[in-house]
Amino acid sequence: NPELAAAAGADIVVLNLYDVDHPCVAGMPDAQGQQEAGDADAFAFGSVGLGRGVTAGQVSQWTGRVTAVNLEPVFPQATFPQGRRATVRAAQMLVEQGGQIAVITGNPGTGVTIEAIIEATRQIRAATDGELVLLAGRMHAAGSGEPVMTADDVARLADAGAHGVVLPAPGTTPGTSVSASEAWVAAAHARGMLAWNSIGTSQEGASTSVIERLGLDSKTTGADIHHIGDSGFFGIAPPENIYAYSLAVRGRRHTWHRIAASRMR
């Protein structure tokens, strides 16, 4: 999936469900010494690997792209892998594994609250200052029952040390209009933060015409980073939608350059 996303025009590869305690990126070759007896027959069709032991840093080496990893501040009592939690330990391990960006957010149904995101951001920034770019916020309510984001949330994330704020793109969550999104983006910029607009509502698997509209509306808000989620084929948006999004917001020249440019540049 990382290689496919890069080939479709992505500038940044975001790894969801990545566990720093058990790094694994399915589809990539196993890291040296990770393959077990009998595995060669498990995926006899083509050269699909299990990707055991593959780290975020190795994904960057293979693709030539910056690699981000989602970390989630779920409830302490939740049954959830420690290596995916938004903790100082996990963030420090991500640094050791070559990750460059930590996205502090919540997947659907996790119940992650904005308070938990703010506190995790504060702790991780204090422990990793200068080692990770921290993007924090929500692209949907994550099952929390709260508003997805507010202007006050943006300000509090800035106070906590976030380098950028994760926001729902206009047209993704109910009530997220272009004007509402513009206000959040302006609030982020006023505090010196990047604005990351996300399609994280399974609309990344919609038709290319929908993707083009979402992309242009998102660009209209002034967002700095455009994120397209992983609901299409398992774990990735349809590659043609990544490509369509790129064409919509920056045209063929820049899209083809991103696709074709050697990682040696």
C-alpha positions as CSV (number, residue, x, y, z in Angstrom):
1,N,0.0,0.0,0.0
2,P,2.7,2.6,0.7
3,E,4.3,2.0,-2.6
4,L,1.0,2.1,-4.4
5,A,0.0,5.4,-2.7
6,A,3.4,6.9,-3.6
7,A,2.9,5.8,-7.2
8,A,-0.5,7.5,-7.3
9,G,1.0,10.9,-6.3
10,A,1.1,10.9,-2.5
11,D,3.7,13.2,-0.9
12,I,3.2,11.7,2.6
13,V,2.4,8.1,3.5
14,V,0.3,7.7,6.7
15,L,0.5,4.3,8.4
16,N,-2.7,3.5,10.3
17,L,-2.8,0.6,12.8
18,Y,1.0,0.5,12.9
19,D,2.3,-1.0,16.2
20,V,5.7,0.2,17.4
21,D,6.0,-2.9,19.5
22,H,5.4,-5.2,16.5
23,P,6.3,-3.2,13.4
24,C,4.7,-4.7,10.3
25,V,3.7,-3.2,6.9
26,A,1.8,-5.9,5.0
27,G,2.7,-6.2,1.3
28,M,6.4,-5.3,1.9
29,P,9.2,-7.9,2.1
30,D,9.8,-9.2,5.7
31,A,12.8,-7.5,7.4
32,Q,15.9,-9.6,7.6
33,G,15.5,-12.6,9.9
34,Q,11.7,-12.2,10.2
35,Q,10.5,-14.8,7.8
36,E,9.4,-18.2,9.2
37,A,9.5,-21.6,7.7
38,G,6.6,-22.3,5.4
39,D,5.7,-18.7,4.8
40,A,6.9,-18.9,1.2
41,D,3.8,-20.8,0.4
42,A,1.4,-18.6,2.2
43,F,1.3,-16.0,-0.5
44,A,2.3,-17.9,-3.6
45,F,0.5,-15.5,-5.9
46,G,3.0,-12.9,-7.0
47,S,5.5,-11.5,-4.5
48,V,3.3,-10.3,-1.7
49,G,5.1,-10.2,1.6
50,L,3.9,-10.1,5.2
51,G,6.1,-7.1,6.0
52,R,7.1,-8.3,9.5
53,G,9.7,-6.1,11.2
54,V,9.3,-3.4,8.6
55,T,9.5,0.0,10.3
56,A,8.2,3.4,9.4
57,G,11.7,4.5,8.5
58,Q,12.1,1.7,6.1
59,V,8.9,2.7,4.4
60,S,10.4,6.1,3.8
61,Q,13.6,4.4,2.4
62,W,11.5,2.3,0.0
63,T,9.1,5.0,-1.2
64,G,11.1,8.2,-0.9
65,R,8.2,9.7,1.0
66,V,7.8,11.2,4.5
67,T,6.1,8.6,6.7
68,A,3.5,9.5,9.4
69,V,2.0,7.1,11.9
70,N,-1.3,7.4,13.7
71,L,-1.1,7.1,17.5
72,E,-4.4,7.0,19.5
73,P,-5.0,8.2,23.1
74,V,-7.6,5.7,23.9
75,F,-9.0,5.1,27.4
76,P,-6.4,3.6,29.7
77,Q,-8.7,0.6,30.5
78,A,-9.4,-0.1,26.9
79,T,-8.3,-3.4,25.3
80,F,-5.9,-1.8,22.8
81,P,-2.3,-2.5,21.8
82,Q,0.2,-0.5,23.8
83,G,2.3,0.0,20.7
84,R,-0.6,2.0,19.0
85,R,-1.4,4.2,22.0
86,A,-0.4,7.9,22.0
87,T,2.1,7.6,24.8
88,V,5.5,9.0,25.3
89,R,7.0,5.5,25.1
90,A,5.3,4.8,21.8
91,A,6.4,8.2,20.4
92,Q,10.0,7.7,21.4
93,M,10.0,4.2,19.8
94,L,8.5,5.7,16.7
95,V,11.5,8.2,16.6
96,E,13.9,5.2,16.9
97,Q,12.1,3.4,14.1
98,G,12.5,6.4,11.7
99,G,9.0,7.9,11.9
100,Q,8.9,11.5,11.0
101,I,5.3,12.6,11.9
102,A,3.0,11.4,14.6
103,V,-0.7,11.9,14.0
104,I,-2.4,12.0,17.4
105,T,-6.1,11.2,16.6
106,G,-8.7,8.4,17.0
107,N,-10.0,5.8,14.6
108,P,-13.8,5.3,14.3
109,G,-15.4,3.8,17.3
110,T,-12.5,4.2,19.7
111,G,-14.2,6.9,21.7
112,V,-11.1,9.1,21.7
113,T,-11.9,12.5,23.2
114,I,-10.4,15.9,22.4
115,E,-9.2,16.2,26.0
116,A,-7.2,13.0,25.6
117,I,-5.7,14.2,22.4
118,I,-4.7,17.5,23.9
119,E,-3.1,15.8,27.0
120,A,-1.2,13.3,24.8
121,T,0.0,16.1,22.6
122,R,1.3,18.0,25.6
123,Q,3.2,15.0,27.0
124,I,4.6,13.8,23.6
125,R,5.8,17.3,22.6
126,A,7.6,17.7,25.9
127,A,9.4,14.4,25.5
128,T,10.2,14.5,21.7
129,D,10.6,18.2,21.0
130,G,12.5,18.5,17.7
131,E,12.4,14.8,16.9
132,L,8.8,14.4,15.6
133,V,6.3,16.7,13.9
134,L,3.1,16.4,15.8
135,L,-0.3,16.7,14.1
136,A,-3.2,16.4,16.4
137,G,-7.0,16.6,16.2
138,R,-9.9,14.7,14.7
139,M,-11.2,14.0,11.2
140,H,-14.5,12.6,12.7
141,A,-15.9,12.3,16.2
142,A,-14.3,8.8,16.7
143,G,-17.5,7.6,18.5
144,S,-17.0,10.1,21.3
145,G,-20.3,11.9,21.0
146,E,-18.5,15.3,21.0
147,P,-18.4,17.9,18.2
148,V,-15.6,16.9,15.9
149,M,-13.6,20.1,16.4
150,T,-14.1,23.6,17.6
151,A,-12.1,26.8,17.4
152,D,-11.3,26.5,21.1
153,D,-10.0,23.0,20.4
154,V,-7.6,24.4,17.8
155,A,-6.3,27.0,20.3
156,R,-5.9,24.4,23.0
157,L,-3.9,22.1,20.7
158,A,-1.6,25.0,19.9
159,D,-1.1,25.6,23.6
160,A,-0.3,21.9,24.0
161,G,2.5,22.1,21.4
162,A,1.0,20.7,18.2
163,H,2.7,21.7,15.0
164,G,-0.5,21.2,13.1
165,V,-4.1,20.4,13.6
166,V,-6.1,17.5,12.1
167,L,-9.5,18.7,10.8
168,P,-12.4,17.2,8.8
169,A,-12.4,18.4,5.2
170,P,-15.6,20.4,4.2
171,G,-18.3,18.1,3.1
172,T,-17.1,15.1,5.1
173,T,-18.6,15.3,8.6
174,P,-22.2,16.6,9.1
175,G,-22.2,20.4,9.3
176,T,-18.6,20.9,8.2
177,S,-19.1,23.6,5.6
178,V,-16.4,25.5,3.7
179,S,-17.0,28.5,5.9
180,A,-16.7,26.4,9.1
181,S,-13.5,24.8,7.8
182,E,-12.1,28.2,6.8
183,A,-12.5,29.4,10.4
184,W,-10.7,26.4,11.8
185,V,-7.8,26.8,9.3
186,A,-7.6,30.5,10.0
187,A,-7.4,29.8,13.8
188,A,-4.6,27.3,13.2
189,H,-2.7,29.7,11.0
190,A,-3.1,32.5,13.6
191,R,-1.2,30.3,16.1
192,G,1.5,29.3,13.6
193,M,0.2,25.8,13.0
194,L,-0.3,23.8,9.9
195,A,-3.9,22.8,8.9
196,W,-4.4,19.2,7.8
197,N,-7.7,18.7,6.2
198,S,-8.8,15.0,6.1
199,I,-11.2,12.8,4.3
200,G,-11.7,10.2,6.9
201,T,-15.3,9.3,6.6
202,S,-15.1,6.5,3.9
203,Q,-15.8,9.1,1.2
204,E,-12.3,8.4,0.1
205,G,-13.9,5.4,-1.6
206,A,-16.5,7.5,-3.4
207,S,-16.4,8.4,-7.1
208,T,-13.6,10.6,-8.5
209,S,-16.1,13.4,-9.1
210,V,-16.8,13.5,-5.3
211,I,-13.0,13.4,-4.6
212,E,-12.4,16.3,-6.9
213,R,-15.0,18.4,-5.2
214,L,-13.8,17.6,-1.7
215,G,-10.2,18.4,-2.8
216,L,-11.1,21.8,-4.3
217,D,-13.3,22.8,-1.4
218,S,-10.5,21.8,1.0
219,K,-8.0,23.9,-1.0
220,T,-10.4,26.8,-0.8
221,T,-10.2,26.8,3.0
222,G,-6.5,27.4,2.9
223,A,-5.5,24.0,4.3
224,D,-1.8,23.2,4.1
225,I,-2.0,19.4,3.9
226,H,-4.6,17.3,2.2
227,H,-5.2,13.8,3.7
228,I,-7.2,11.0,2.0
229,G,-8.1,8.1,4.2
230,D,-7.8,4.3,3.8
231,S,-11.3,3.1,3.0
232,G,-11.2,1.6,-0.5
233,F,-9.3,-1.5,-1.0
234,F,-8.2,-2.7,2.5
235,G,-6.0,-0.1,4.0
236,I,-5.8,2.4,1.2
237,A,-8.0,4.7,-0.8
238,P,-8.5,3.6,-4.4
239,P,-5.3,4.7,-6.1
240,E,-7.3,6.4,-8.9
241,N,-8.8,8.6,-6.1
242,I,-5.4,9.6,-4.8
243,Y,-4.4,10.5,-8.4
244,A,-7.7,12.4,-9.0
245,Y,-7.3,14.4,-5.8
246,S,-3.7,15.4,-6.8
247,L,-4.8,16.4,-10.3
248,A,-7.6,18.5,-8.8
249,V,-5.5,20.5,-6.3
250,R,-2.2,20.8,-8.3
251,G,-2.7,19.6,-11.9
252,R,-0.8,17.2,-14.1
253,R,2.6,18.9,-14.1
254,H,3.1,18.7,-10.3
255,T,1.3,15.3,-10.0
256,W,3.5,13.7,-12.7
257,H,6.6,15.2,-11.2
258,R,5.7,13.7,-7.8
259,I,5.1,10.3,-9.4
260,A,8.2,10.2,-11.6
261,A,10.9,12.1,-9.7
262,S,13.7,9.9,-8.5
263,R,14.2,9.6,-4.7
264,M,17.8,10.6,-5.4
265,R,16.7,14.2,-6.1
